[in-house]
Amino acid sequence: MVGSSCRLIMTSVLGIAVLALALSELTVAFVPIGGGTSTHISITGTALLQKVTETCQAVAEAAGHEFKPTGSSPEELVQACLGPTATGEVSGAKFHSALQQVYMQNGLVDRDFVNSAPHHFNSEAFLEGRGLIMEGMVAIKANIREENFQAAREMLGRILHTLQDFYSHSNWVELGYTEPYINLIRPDLPLENLADVDTATCRDCASGTCPNSILPNILNEKKLTSGYMGIFSAAKPKGKCSHGGEADLTSAADPRGGINKDERRLDNVALHTAAVNAATAASLQLLEDIRLAAGDNAFLRMMGIARSSVVCFVIDTTGSMSDDIDEARAVVYEIIDSKKGTQDEPSEYILVPFSDPDFGPMIRTTDPDEMKREISNLKARGGGDPPEMCLSGLQLALTGSPAYSHIYVFTDATAKDISLKDTIIALVRSSKSTVSFFMTGVTGRRRRSLRASSFEDYRDLALASGGQAIQVSKRQLPEATDVILDTSTSALVTVLQRARNLGKEETFPFTLDESLKNITIYITGKSITFTLSNPAGVTQSHSETSGKLGTIQTVGNLRRIRLNADMQTGTWKIHIKTNQPYTLKITGQSTITFIYDFVESFKGPHPGYAVLSGRPQGGQPATLMLSVLGRKGPSSINVEDVGLVTVSGPETISNSTTTDMGNGDILVTVESVPEGEFVVFLRGTDKVSNSNFQRQSTTQMSVSKVIIQAVVDSSLEPGKAFNLTFSVMTQGSDGQYSIDARNDKNFPMSFPHNIILTSGEYSNATLTITPPADTPSGTDVTLTMEVKSSNGVDSNYVVLRFSVVTKITDFVPPVCEVVSVLAGDCPRDMSQCGHFQWQLSASLTDGNGTGIESVSLRQGDGTLSYTPLTAPVIMANYTASCCSQIMELVAVDKVGNVGKCYHSIEPSAGPPSLTLSLPLWLCLLASVFVTRL
């Protein structure tokens, strides 16, 4: 299907100007992920953006805010959604990133399940296709309940692809249907009138492009069929329709041709358009079901509509850490109290304690008062031997925190679990999170030591993530934690970051643009002198604590330079002189930023790009998909240069060729990848201020000749073993390679610890993981697997996410029955409605299901009350002003099935009261009119 057709549909589907503008800027940018002619991404974008906008509007209005985005950019949509009264910068990066995850997983169905009929509703696999959708919806709802939003997004992308394919690959629209087939997301309703395997469904189409080759009797009898698809075989049942297209071998077998509506052609314009419309409406239905089950706030969090800042603390709780815990507590209190009501207020708080041998549990909350209580409960106790389980605690934080989180580790000990170091680096690269260590001294204590080599392990991890490794005494710690206040902000960007293992005299130029606020320079190291100069030539040396350019704070091995608010834009320079190792980092707040992924292309009927889970392949060009965000959307930015730059050692910049995919998305190809660790570097012009800018990614990356391929094709079930087949290849030396795999829940696993590889050939192996029988449904499991050469020179990793979902048999939504409506007092004259009220009484039941978990108002400004949810029959009572004439009630059971009741009154002459008893079951019923005689 082509993007142009989708754009014609968008405005009619959305019906609101601001959303149409947003879609015209955003959706086309993601088309390449699923192939240049596919509308999967456009349809998904249309539905997601409409549903997000509807939800934002509902949340804003419920909070008493007017929902009026000032423009069409993601930043402006997020600003309006989070509340117009909150001050500060708002970044749309999380929203963009969430959309990208959905789009990527949507496109990957064409790679990972290209030959699976149920994933595409090919070959009349209707029951199996619906089974995939329902399994996915159950997993999404369970994931959201457990706040595993990334897993929910990834599954959402996959099942939307399958749902959308039904309308393109079946004869639904040829049968004359214009509305979605609700039964696909309602397993309690049967799939009816399916053509059986012996029923012929198509006539021969020699040209392959007939307008409609469905047999007349199939159309007359409303029989449902879909095209057979054969990538490796031309076999299909006699008389059956084919999918069609060059990749479908069955399309050359009688009856020839195909019925897919994937692309807009001259012979199928009307059918293609109808399929796109139906697929869009079906996507909206599925999203609405998930929204109602999750609630508005959780739905928006799943979609990345949240303030950028996530505060995550990993804290050593052994005996000597009492002072450190007190300081961490003070920092949390200051963050909460000073940033409340601003856009810098954290969207989530995470706390992970560790000691030896214990670590965890991870505590996650969006409630600042709960975070205060949890960190106040931390006590320093135990200890005795210096090493602690620091990296185990950090692993929990990395797998449980959203991507791009800032994680702060407090410890005064080395890591006992240093064997996790490679796993931590893999998780850092996968999540793009930043980790900073606050390591306090041990003056006067014997039980702990700060060996330089152990501190270097923390420094390595900090540098790999773009964070800081700060070494101070316990007395100095309160001064060093200003770094946390600096970085726990919204719209934080990195302008420049460099590291030197052997210090020397060196000058680093960097560009500051007009959009940057709160610019801070960090230097970590010992015996360092430096001079800072602005574009006008004004200088300030390291010895001037308060100078013309900013203020300088020195604590332990950290130097923190905060530039004055009236800083000059243009090219600045910092001249550093030392013979010791050091790091340099320059940050600020700005909505001009970028997100990126290393990708690889894939072939097939619908070619596209897939995100690499591990390191890019060595010996060949590297490819990135990069999205640029500006203050007024991507159109306000002009990108001039994208490259890969080394962070440590002699600076090497690998330039690239770029392909503008439209609307801020850029496909970047780097022919010559730097040796060692590198980051992404971007330069451009901000059209709003006409000033040059530069930005840099924080996460270091490198290439590998080892390739690991693995696909998670289903959820895990508690108590049952799951076999994951994976393939490994090397472009390097033949020989024995080691395999190491870990999961963050410590579920039992078995796998071969070694594999013999021949260069250029894949070898297969199997990993078995078994979640315990008592694992809660919705649990997210992160598996990290590393394959390393025998000499340790080359390695690669893959990070996979599994969802543990309990198999359910309850697919029937709750039932609502209206018992009575009292609306006779409502006047015909609406100017008088404020003086009168109407009432409704309803009963809610879940039959033999799991039980009703929540009851809420979807529409209506009245008051809702109900009896305890534990009762077999729940009585709900609603009272509202006669000015509020619509009531919609939502009941959700314990596995996420959604039942809805809709009721409307229209005042007229009639009796004083009317009693009804109507079953209302997950449908919008006709309005009930109260008439007056």
Secondary structure as GFF3:
##gff-version 3
##sequence-region A 1 933
A	DSSP	alpha_helix	3	14	.	.	.	ID=ss1
A	DSSP	alpha_helix	17	26	.	.	.	ID=ss2
A	DSSP	three_ten_helix	27	34	.	.	.	ID=ss3
A	DSSP	alpha_helix	40	62	.	.	.	ID=ss4
A	DSSP	alpha_helix	74	82	.	.	.	ID=ss5
A	DSSP	alpha_helix	93	112	.	.	.	ID=ss6
A	DSSP	alpha_helix	117	120	.	.	.	ID=ss7
A	DSSP	alpha_helix	126	145	.	.	.	ID=ss8
A	DSSP	alpha_helix	149	169	.	.	.	ID=ss9
A	DSSP	three_ten_helix	182	185	.	.	.	ID=ss10
A	DSSP	alpha_helix	216	220	.	.	.	ID=ss11
A	DSSP	three_ten_helix	249	252	.	.	.	ID=ss12
A	DSSP	alpha_helix	269	294	.	.	.	ID=ss13
A	DSSP	alpha_helix	296	302	.	.	.	ID=ss14
A	DSSP	beta_strand	310	316	.	.	.	ID=ss15
A	DSSP	three_ten_helix	319	321	.	.	.	ID=ss16
A	DSSP	alpha_helix	322	339	.	.	.	ID=ss17
A	DSSP	beta_strand	348	354	.	.	.	ID=ss18
A	DSSP	beta_strand	363	365	.	.	.	ID=ss19
A	DSSP	alpha_helix	368	376	.	.	.	ID=ss20
A	DSSP	alpha_helix	390	400	.	.	.	ID=ss21
A	DSSP	beta_strand	406	411	.	.	.	ID=ss22
A	DSSP	three_ten_helix	418	420	.	.	.	ID=ss23
A	DSSP	alpha_helix	421	431	.	.	.	ID=ss24
A	DSSP	beta_strand	434	440	.	.	.	ID=ss25
A	DSSP	alpha_helix	452	465	.	.	.	ID=ss26
A	DSSP	beta_strand	469	472	.	.	.	ID=ss27
A	DSSP	alpha_helix	477	480	.	.	.	ID=ss28
A	DSSP	alpha_helix	482	487	.	.	.	ID=ss29
A	DSSP	beta_strand	492	500	.	.	.	ID=ss30
A	DSSP	beta_strand	506	512	.	.	.	ID=ss31
A	DSSP	beta_strand	517	525	.	.	.	ID=ss32
A	DSSP	beta_strand	529	533	.	.	.	ID=ss33
A	DSSP	beta_strand	539	541	.	.	.	ID=ss34
A	DSSP	beta_strand	550	555	.	.	.	ID=ss35
A	DSSP	beta_strand	558	563	.	.	.	ID=ss36
A	DSSP	beta_strand	570	577	.	.	.	ID=ss37
A	DSSP	beta_strand	582	589	.	.	.	ID=ss38
A	DSSP	beta_strand	593	602	.	.	.	ID=ss39
A	DSSP	beta_strand	608	611	.	.	.	ID=ss40
A	DSSP	beta_strand	622	629	.	.	.	ID=ss41
A	DSSP	three_ten_helix	634	636	.	.	.	ID=ss42
A	DSSP	beta_strand	637	646	.	.	.	ID=ss43
A	DSSP	beta_strand	653	655	.	.	.	ID=ss44
A	DSSP	beta_strand	657	662	.	.	.	ID=ss45
A	DSSP	beta_strand	665	670	.	.	.	ID=ss46
A	DSSP	beta_strand	678	686	.	.	.	ID=ss47
A	DSSP	beta_strand	691	696	.	.	.	ID=ss48
A	DSSP	beta_strand	706	710	.	.	.	ID=ss49
A	DSSP	beta_strand	722	730	.	.	.	ID=ss50
A	DSSP	beta_strand	735	743	.	.	.	ID=ss51
A	DSSP	beta_strand	749	750	.	.	.	ID=ss52
A	DSSP	beta_strand	754	757	.	.	.	ID=ss53
A	DSSP	beta_strand	763	769	.	.	.	ID=ss54
A	DSSP	beta_strand	779	789	.	.	.	ID=ss55
A	DSSP	beta_strand	795	804	.	.	.	ID=ss56
A	DSSP	beta_strand	815	822	.	.	.	ID=ss57
A	DSSP	three_ten_helix	830	835	.	.	.	ID=ss58
A	DSSP	beta_strand	837	845	.	.	.	ID=ss59
A	DSSP	beta_strand	852	859	.	.	.	ID=ss60
A	DSSP	beta_strand	863	866	.	.	.	ID=ss61
A	DSSP	beta_strand	873	881	.	.	.	ID=ss62
A	DSSP	beta_strand	886	893	.	.	.	ID=ss63
A	DSSP	beta_strand	898	904	.	.	.	ID=ss64
A	DSSP	beta_strand	918	920	.	.	.	ID=ss65
###
